[in-house]
Amino acid sequence: MKVVIVDDEPAMLLAMKRLLSTMDDVELVGSFQKAAEALDFVRANDVELAFLDIRIAGDDGLELAHSLRSLRAKLDIVFTTSHSEFAIEAYDVYPLDYMVKPISRKRLAKTITQAARRQDASSHPAEDLTTNQLVVRGLGCFEVSSRQEGDVRWISKKSMELFAYLLINHGRSTSKTRILEDVFPEMPLKNAETYLRTAAYQLRKVLSPHGLKEVVISAQEQYRVDLDHADVDFIQFEQQAKALYEIHASNAETAIELEKQFAGDLFDDKSFEWAAVERERLAIIYDSLAKRLASWLLDQKRFREAAQITRRIVARNEFEEESNLLLLKILVAMGDRQSISSYYEHYTQLLFNELGLQPSEEFLQIYKWYQ
């Protein structure tokens, strides 16, 4: 496994070099004290795992992580830092691990083993077909199946809801108390506890024919789902969208395909009240990706593709200023006078009739300039 280290502390670089030199099948191909040097190296060389400090003198380790992922979507990232308070922000780029200094050999070996397993799994995709794997579609719907047995046949709505709830926690453990508050909010505590145990039992029972009842794990009044045996579309979408932090020629087609995969809002056909925050968060991630992609396509004069994507963004929120402004710029660039006039009239009337507002000054100036 080819590894790089980025840390502005010479002592930390030396310590990591010594530790990594004792690890089997690890090749340290680069060590850097500056983000730019690391970026240049990864751009030109094959790297599978990067150890990054979050606080690098003069640089931002989180921004570096985004940039590295933009270059190599499958690159595993491990944060090594003295600053544990940055853990929440760090997990926005979905690192493989987060280790607080000083780092022991045992702790490092565990992370290296984890990275090796992930790399091996990604390099042998055909093997996935021989193992049981759940396929979860949560964008625009909620459907669960396996390649071996087809659709999961739910015993009850609550067992289905419990599984969806555990999935949005991305494999992390959730306390029984939190589940009771969110999934069984109207029930007396004693009844809710009984229903939770029943729903968990039913969930394992319906997953049993698929050979996957063990993916639902409960211990010490905590519940979680083992995501090693589940392909979850909304989790994969988020990971890939964040890896596309910047759109450029080498990843644009990947971004176009990913944008198409966003089939709708999270659990769109289910009335899960607890999903509202997560639904909105994923929608923001999609909108951000789609706007970056449409803007890049506009710059490349790929107007029709840019317009198609931007119309989808606008359809999700007709009043949002930024996306409507982007659509106007694309139509102006296309020089489609009829479409521009029709769109301008529709948008201005919509704003006035629904909100009693006029378009922004920038929107009006672009339209007047074209006229």
C-alpha positions as CSV (number, residue, x, y, z in Angstrom):
1,M,0.0,0.0,0.0
2,K,1.4,3.4,-1.1
3,V,1.3,6.0,1.7
4,V,2.0,9.7,2.2
5,I,2.3,11.8,5.3
6,V,1.5,15.5,5.6
7,D,2.5,17.2,8.8
8,D,4.3,20.5,9.6
9,E,6.0,19.0,12.7
10,P,9.4,17.4,11.7
11,A,9.3,15.3,14.9
12,M,5.8,13.9,13.9
13,L,7.0,13.1,10.4
14,L,10.0,11.2,11.8
15,A,7.8,9.3,14.3
16,M,5.3,8.3,11.6
17,K,8.1,7.2,9.3
18,R,9.6,5.0,12.0
19,L,6.2,3.5,12.8
20,L,5.2,2.9,9.2
21,S,8.6,1.3,8.5
22,T,7.6,-1.5,10.8
23,M,4.3,-2.2,9.0
24,D,4.1,-5.1,6.5
25,D,3.1,-4.2,2.9
26,V,3.3,-0.5,3.5
27,E,5.4,1.7,1.2
28,L,6.0,5.3,2.3
29,V,6.2,7.2,-1.0
30,G,6.2,10.7,0.3
31,S,6.3,13.0,3.4
32,F,5.5,16.7,3.2
33,Q,5.3,19.7,5.5
34,K,3.2,21.8,3.0
35,A,-0.2,21.1,1.4
36,A,0.9,22.3,-2.1
37,E,3.8,19.8,-2.2
38,A,1.5,17.0,-1.2
39,L,-1.1,18.0,-3.9
40,D,1.6,18.1,-6.6
41,F,2.9,14.7,-5.6
42,V,-0.6,13.0,-5.5
43,R,-1.5,14.6,-8.8
44,A,1.5,12.9,-10.4
45,N,1.8,9.6,-8.4
46,D,-0.4,6.7,-7.4
47,V,-1.2,7.0,-3.6
48,E,-3.7,4.8,-1.7
49,L,-3.6,6.2,1.8
50,A,-2.8,9.7,3.2
51,F,-2.1,10.7,6.8
52,L,-3.0,14.4,7.2
53,D,-2.6,16.8,10.1
54,I,-5.7,19.1,10.4
55,R,-3.6,22.1,11.5
56,I,-0.7,22.6,9.0
57,A,1.3,25.8,9.3
58,G,-0.1,28.2,6.7
59,D,-2.5,25.6,5.3
60,D,-5.9,24.0,6.2
61,G,-5.8,20.2,6.4
62,L,-9.5,19.9,5.8
63,E,-9.2,21.8,2.5
64,L,-6.3,19.6,1.6
65,A,-8.4,16.5,2.2
66,H,-11.1,17.9,-0.1
67,S,-8.5,18.6,-2.8
68,L,-6.9,15.2,-2.5
69,R,-10.3,13.5,-2.8
70,S,-11.1,15.6,-5.8
71,L,-7.9,14.2,-7.5
72,R,-8.4,10.6,-6.3
73,A,-11.9,9.7,-5.2
74,K,-10.8,6.3,-3.8
75,L,-7.9,7.7,-1.7
76,D,-8.3,6.8,2.0
77,I,-7.6,9.7,4.4
78,V,-6.6,9.4,8.0
79,F,-6.4,12.5,10.2
80,T,-3.5,12.6,12.7
81,T,-3.8,15.5,15.0
82,S,-3.5,17.0,18.5
83,H,-6.8,18.9,18.0
84,S,-9.6,16.5,18.9
85,E,-12.1,19.4,18.8
86,F,-12.0,19.3,15.0
87,A,-13.3,15.7,14.8
88,I,-16.9,16.7,13.6
89,E,-15.6,18.9,10.8
90,A,-13.1,16.2,9.8
91,Y,-15.8,13.6,9.3
92,D,-17.4,15.9,6.6
93,V,-14.8,14.4,4.2
94,Y,-15.5,10.8,5.4
95,P,-12.0,9.9,6.5
96,L,-11.0,6.3,7.1
97,D,-9.9,7.2,10.6
98,Y,-9.2,10.0,13.0
99,M,-6.3,9.6,15.4
100,V,-5.3,11.9,18.2
101,K,-1.5,12.2,18.9
102,P,0.6,10.6,20.2
103,I,-0.1,7.5,18.1
104,S,0.8,4.0,19.3
105,R,2.1,1.3,17.0
106,K,-1.0,-0.9,17.9
107,R,-3.4,1.9,17.0
108,L,-1.6,2.6,13.7
109,A,-1.5,-1.1,12.8
110,K,-5.3,-1.3,13.3
111,T,-5.8,1.6,10.8
112,I,-3.4,0.1,8.3
113,T,-5.3,-3.2,8.4
114,Q,-8.6,-1.4,7.9
115,A,-7.2,0.5,4.9
116,A,-5.8,-2.7,3.4
117,R,-9.2,-4.4,3.7
118,R,-10.9,-1.5,2.0
119,Q,-8.4,-1.4,-0.8
120,D,-8.6,-5.1,-1.4
121,A,-12.4,-5.0,-1.5
122,S,-12.4,-2.2,-4.1
123,S,-9.8,-3.9,-6.3
124,H,-12.0,-7.2,-6.4
125,P,-15.5,-5.9,-7.2
126,A,-16.5,-9.3,-8.8
127,E,-16.2,-10.9,-5.4
128,D,-19.1,-8.9,-4.1
129,L,-21.5,-10.9,-6.2
130,T,-20.6,-14.1,-4.3
131,T,-21.5,-12.6,-0.8
132,N,-24.8,-11.5,0.6
133,Q,-25.2,-7.8,0.2
134,L,-28.2,-5.5,0.9
135,V,-29.0,-2.9,-1.8
136,V,-30.8,0.1,-0.3
137,R,-32.4,2.8,-2.3
138,G,-33.4,5.8,-0.2
139,L,-33.3,8.6,-2.8
140,G,-36.8,9.3,-3.9
141,C,-38.1,6.2,-2.2
142,F,-37.2,3.5,0.4
143,E,-36.6,0.1,-1.1
144,V,-34.4,-2.7,0.3
145,S,-33.4,-5.9,-1.5
146,S,-30.6,-8.4,-1.9
147,R,-29.1,-9.8,-5.0
148,Q,-29.8,-13.3,-3.8
149,E,-33.4,-13.0,-2.5
150,G,-34.9,-9.9,-4.0
151,D,-37.1,-7.5,-2.1
152,V,-37.1,-7.5,1.7
153,R,-40.7,-8.4,2.9
154,W,-41.4,-6.2,5.9
155,I,-43.4,-7.6,8.7
156,S,-44.4,-4.2,10.1
157,K,-44.1,-0.5,9.2
158,K,-42.1,0.1,12.4
159,S,-39.5,-2.6,11.6
160,M,-39.0,-0.9,8.2
161,E,-38.9,2.5,9.9
162,L,-36.4,1.3,12.4
163,F,-34.1,0.1,9.7
164,A,-34.3,3.4,7.8
165,Y,-33.6,5.3,11.0
166,L,-30.5,3.2,11.7
167,L,-29.2,3.7,8.2
168,I,-29.2,7.5,8.4
169,N,-26.7,7.2,11.3
170,H,-24.1,5.8,8.8
171,G,-23.2,2.8,10.8
172,R,-22.8,4.7,14.1
173,S,-24.4,3.4,17.3
174,T,-27.6,5.1,18.4
175,S,-28.9,5.0,22.0
176,K,-32.1,3.3,22.8
177,T,-33.3,6.5,24.4
178,R,-32.8,8.5,21.2
179,I,-34.6,5.9,19.1
180,L,-37.6,5.9,21.5
181,E,-37.8,9.7,21.3
182,D,-37.6,9.8,17.5
183,V,-39.4,6.6,16.2
184,F,-41.9,6.1,19.0
185,P,-42.6,9.6,20.2
186,E,-46.3,9.3,21.1
187,M,-46.1,6.1,23.1
188,P,-45.7,5.7,26.9
189,L,-42.1,4.7,27.7
190,K,-42.8,1.1,28.7
191,N,-44.9,0.5,25.6
192,A,-42.3,2.1,23.4
193,E,-39.5,-0.1,24.8
194,T,-41.6,-3.2,24.0
195,Y,-42.3,-2.0,20.5
196,L,-38.6,-1.3,19.9
197,R,-37.6,-4.8,21.0
198,T,-40.4,-6.2,18.8
199,A,-39.4,-4.1,15.8
200,A,-35.7,-5.1,16.2
201,Y,-36.7,-8.8,16.3
202,Q,-39.0,-8.4,13.2
203,L,-36.2,-6.6,11.4
204,R,-33.7,-9.4,12.0
205,K,-36.3,-12.0,11.0
206,V,-37.0,-10.4,7.6
207,L,-33.3,-10.1,6.9
208,S,-32.6,-13.7,7.9
209,P,-33.7,-15.2,4.5
210,H,-31.1,-12.9,2.9
211,G,-28.5,-14.3,5.3
212,L,-28.1,-10.8,6.8
213,K,-29.9,-10.8,10.2
214,E,-26.5,-10.0,11.9
215,V,-26.3,-6.6,10.2
216,V,-28.5,-5.2,12.9
217,I,-26.4,-5.0,16.0
218,S,-27.6,-4.2,19.5
219,A,-25.5,-4.0,22.7
220,Q,-25.5,-2.0,25.9
221,E,-28.8,-0.3,24.9
222,Q,-27.2,0.9,21.6
223,Y,-28.3,-0.1,18.1
224,R,-26.5,0.2,14.7
225,V,-26.4,-1.3,11.2
226,D,-23.2,-2.9,9.9
227,L,-22.7,-1.1,6.6
228,D,-20.0,-3.6,5.4
229,H,-23.0,-5.6,4.1
230,A,-25.1,-2.8,2.6
231,D,-24.8,-0.7,-0.5
232,V,-26.8,2.4,0.5
233,D,-27.4,4.9,-2.4
234,F,-27.7,8.0,-0.3
235,I,-24.5,7.3,1.7
236,Q,-22.6,6.6,-1.5
237,F,-24.0,9.7,-3.1
238,E,-22.9,11.9,-0.3
239,Q,-19.4,10.4,-0.2
240,Q,-18.9,10.8,-3.9
241,A,-20.4,14.3,-4.0
242,K,-18.0,15.5,-1.4
243,A,-15.1,13.9,-3.2
244,L,-16.1,16.1,-6.2
245,Y,-15.2,19.2,-4.3
246,E,-14.0,20.9,-7.5
247,I,-15.3,20.0,-11.0
248,H,-12.7,19.8,-13.8
249,A,-12.2,17.9,-17.0
250,S,-10.9,14.7,-15.4
251,N,-13.9,14.2,-13.1
252,A,-16.7,16.0,-15.0
253,E,-18.3,12.9,-16.5
254,T,-18.3,11.2,-13.1
255,A,-20.1,14.3,-11.7
256,I,-22.6,14.2,-14.5
257,E,-23.4,10.5,-13.8
258,L,-23.6,11.2,-10.1
259,E,-26.0,14.1,-10.5
260,K,-28.4,11.8,-12.5
261,Q,-28.4,9.3,-9.6
262,F,-30.1,11.8,-7.3
263,A,-33.6,10.4,-8.0
264,G,-35.4,12.5,-5.3
265,D,-35.3,13.6,-1.7
266,L,-34.4,11.1,1.1
267,F,-37.2,8.6,1.8
268,D,-39.5,10.9,-0.4
269,D,-42.4,8.4,-0.3
270,K,-42.3,8.0,3.5
271,S,-43.6,10.3,6.2
272,F,-40.7,9.9,8.6
273,E,-40.7,13.1,10.7
274,W,-37.2,12.3,12.1
275,A,-35.8,12.3,8.6
276,A,-36.5,16.0,8.0
277,V,-33.1,17.3,9.0
278,E,-31.1,14.6,7.1
279,R,-33.4,15.1,4.1
280,E,-32.6,18.8,4.0
281,R,-28.9,18.2,4.5
282,L,-28.7,15.8,1.5
283,A,-30.7,18.2,-0.6
284,I,-28.2,20.9,0.1
285,I,-25.3,18.5,-0.9
286,Y,-27.1,17.7,-4.1
287,D,-27.9,21.4,-4.9
288,S,-24.3,22.3,-4.2
289,L,-22.9,19.6,-6.5
290,A,-25.5,20.4,-9.3
291,K,-24.7,24.1,-9.2
292,R,-20.9,23.5,-9.3
293,L,-21.4,21.1,-12.2
294,A,-23.8,23.4,-14.2
295,S,-21.4,26.4,-13.7
296,W,-18.5,24.3,-15.0
297,L,-20.5,23.1,-18.0
298,L,-21.5,26.8,-18.7
299,D,-17.8,27.8,-18.7
300,Q,-17.1,24.9,-21.1
301,K,-19.9,26.2,-23.4
302,R,-21.8,22.9,-22.9
303,F,-25.0,25.0,-22.6
304,R,-27.7,22.4,-23.1
305,E,-26.3,20.1,-20.4
306,A,-25.9,23.0,-18.1
307,A,-29.5,24.2,-18.7
308,Q,-30.9,20.7,-18.2
309,I,-29.2,20.3,-14.8
310,T,-30.1,23.9,-13.7
311,R,-33.8,23.4,-14.6
312,R,-33.8,20.4,-12.3
313,I,-32.4,22.5,-9.5
314,V,-34.9,25.3,-10.1
315,A,-37.8,22.8,-10.2
316,R,-36.8,21.8,-6.6
317,N,-37.1,25.3,-5.3
318,E,-38.6,27.8,-7.8
319,F,-37.9,30.9,-5.6
320,E,-34.2,30.2,-4.9
321,E,-32.3,33.2,-6.3
322,E,-28.9,31.7,-7.1
323,S,-30.2,28.8,-9.3
324,N,-32.6,31.1,-11.1
325,L,-29.8,33.5,-11.8
326,L,-27.6,30.7,-13.1
327,L,-30.4,29.5,-15.4
328,L,-30.8,33.0,-16.8
329,K,-27.0,33.3,-17.5
330,I,-27.1,29.9,-19.3
331,L,-30.1,30.9,-21.5
332,V,-28.4,34.2,-22.3
333,A,-25.2,32.3,-23.3
334,M,-27.3,30.1,-25.6
335,G,-28.9,33.2,-27.2
336,D,-32.4,31.6,-27.1
337,R,-34.4,34.9,-27.1
338,Q,-37.8,33.2,-26.9
339,S,-36.7,31.0,-23.9
340,I,-35.2,34.0,-22.2
341,S,-38.4,36.0,-22.5
342,S,-40.7,33.1,-21.5
343,Y,-38.5,32.3,-18.5
344,Y,-38.2,35.9,-17.4
345,E,-42.0,36.4,-17.5
346,H,-42.6,33.2,-15.6
347,Y,-40.1,33.9,-12.9
348,T,-41.1,37.5,-12.3
349,Q,-44.8,36.7,-12.1
350,L,-44.2,33.8,-9.8
351,L,-42.2,36.0,-7.4
352,F,-44.8,38.7,-7.4
353,N,-47.9,36.5,-7.2
354,E,-46.5,34.2,-4.5
355,L,-44.2,36.5,-2.5
356,G,-45.0,40.0,-3.6
357,L,-41.3,40.5,-4.6
358,Q,-39.4,41.6,-7.6
359,P,-36.3,39.9,-9.0
360,S,-32.9,41.0,-7.7
361,E,-31.1,43.9,-9.4
362,E,-28.5,41.5,-10.8
363,F,-31.2,39.4,-12.4
364,L,-32.9,42.5,-13.9
365,Q,-29.6,43.9,-15.2
366,I,-28.6,40.7,-17.0
367,Y,-32.1,40.5,-18.7
368,K,-32.0,44.2,-19.7
369,W,-28.5,43.9,-21.0
370,Y,-29.5,41.0,-23.3
371,Q,-32.6,42.9,-24.5
